[in-house]
Amino acid sequence: MNAKDLRIVFMGTPEFAVTSLKRLVEGGYNIVGVVTTPDKPAGRGQKIQQSDVKQYAVEQGLPVLQPVKLRDPEFQNALEALKPDLGIVIAFRMLPETVWALPRLGTFNLHASLLPQYRGAAPINWAIINGETETGVTTFLLNHQIDTGDIIGQVRCPILPEDNIGSLYDKLMEIGGELVIDTVEKIADGDIKPIAQSHIPDSELKPAPKIFKEDCVIDWSMEGKRIVDFVRGLAPYPAAWSRMYKGGEEVGSAKIFAVKFEFANHNVATGTVRTDGRTSLEVACKDGWIALEELQLAGKRRMPVRDLLLGLRDAAEYSFSNR
């Protein structure tokens, strides 16, 4: 069967999903419907905001469904009316069987990790945070459990020392788009041989749970390499951060976007600051010094440390802590 004759329903929400949807549309594939999250108020002005996927779908004149509940009979009837041959899910929600089993050829998901490792909501972040040197993308058939279905395809991608969540996200987004097209073509050709995810003991699986603000606090008692990876895995968003103290009193906080590590044997208390007052601001960690390169004090703009020190003349009197 010609892949471009397949009636495809695409389900997704963020920018990461848009690249794959765009590849499908520009490649001439038949997208009969797009399912995404309902519009919602966001930001200080609480303006109604559409998902990235909806914005692109509307621009392309694609039919859009925005169910509040995926089990809603009205939504399921609308989905059934589209007569989908294939479902594609990227960064959406957990689907009930009545949705993922509806297309006659099933539904596949694109996940930003080399499954079975890093199942969960934040695989790109956790791969960097854990110091991995390789990750990738996986397409797999949906089943009853999250991220556990049979694998259709995988593409590997190195994690470079200079990568952060922003740069790796962009790389995997592009690689993912290519894998989605390849997967659709193979399904249309009847050329897939789904492989069960290899059995790895739970103790060896690395999870990728959703990240919350308190998960982003830097622990200065860790080794420098781990702190560097932690910052990389959260930059530029949601951003690693630390509480700041002066004279033993908490005086604010700082988001930290870029750092370097210098090994040193020292007996300095972790979190202690040293600075030349002009271009360098370093924080003691377990096995050396973390040089802060780019940060943002609460209520201020993001800036290089050189610019920060122009207005923070008493920087040496501060300390950082995860208390």
PEVENHU-V412601 format. One record per backbone hydrogen bond with DSSP energy under -1.0 kcal/mol. CO is the residue of the C=O (numbers start at 1). NH is the residue of the N-H. Records with the same first field share a line. If there is no record, write none. Layout:
CO = NH ; NH
This chain:
2 = 5
3 = 6
7 = 85 ; 86
8 = 32 ; 33
9 = 88
10 = 35
11 = 90
13 = 53
14 = 17 ; 18
15 = 19
17 = 21
18 = 22
19 = 23
20 = 24
21 = 25
22 = 26
23 = 27
24 = 29
25 = 28
29 = 31
30 = 8
33 = 10
34 = 65
35 = 12
40 = 49
42 = 47
43 = 46
47 = 42
49 = 40
51 = 55
52 = 56
53 = 57
54 = 58
55 = 59
56 = 60
57 = 62
58 = 61
63 = 34
65 = 36
69 = 72
72 = 76
73 = 77
74 = 78
75 = 79
76 = 80
77 = 81
80 = 83
84 = 104
85 = 105
86 = 9
87 = 108
88 = 11
89 = 110
96 = 99 ; 100
97 = 101
103 = 106
106 = 87
107 = 142
108 = 89
109 = 140
111 = 113 ; 138
113 = 115
114 = 117
119 = 208
122 = 126
123 = 127
124 = 128
125 = 129
126 = 130
127 = 132
128 = 131
133 = 159
135 = 157
137 = 155
138 = 111
139 = 152 ; 153
140 = 109
145 = 148
150 = 141
151 = 195
153 = 139
155 = 137
157 = 135
160 = 163
164 = 168
165 = 169
166 = 170
167 = 171
168 = 172
169 = 173
170 = 174
171 = 175
172 = 176
173 = 177
174 = 178
175 = 179
176 = 180
177 = 181
178 = 182
179 = 183
180 = 184
181 = 185
182 = 186
183 = 187
184 = 188
185 = 189
186 = 191
187 = 190
195 = 151
201 = 204
206 = 118
208 = 122
212 = 215
213 = 216
216 = 241
219 = 222
222 = 286
223 = 227
224 = 228
225 = 229
226 = 230
227 = 231
228 = 232
229 = 233
231 = 234
232 = 165
234 = 239
235 = 166
240 = 256
241 = 218
242 = 254
243 = 321
244 = 251
245 = 319
246 = 249
249 = 246
252 = 244
253 = 298
254 = 242
255 = 296
258 = 293 ; 294
260 = 291
262 = 289
269 = 272
271 = 320
272 = 284
274 = 282
280 = 276
281 = 292
282 = 274
283 = 290
284 = 271
287 = 264
288 = 285
289 = 262
290 = 283
291 = 260
293 = 305
294 = 257 ; 258
295 = 303
296 = 255
297 = 300
303 = 295
304 = 308
305 = 309
308 = 311
312 = 315
314 = 317
315 = 318
319 = 245
321 = 243
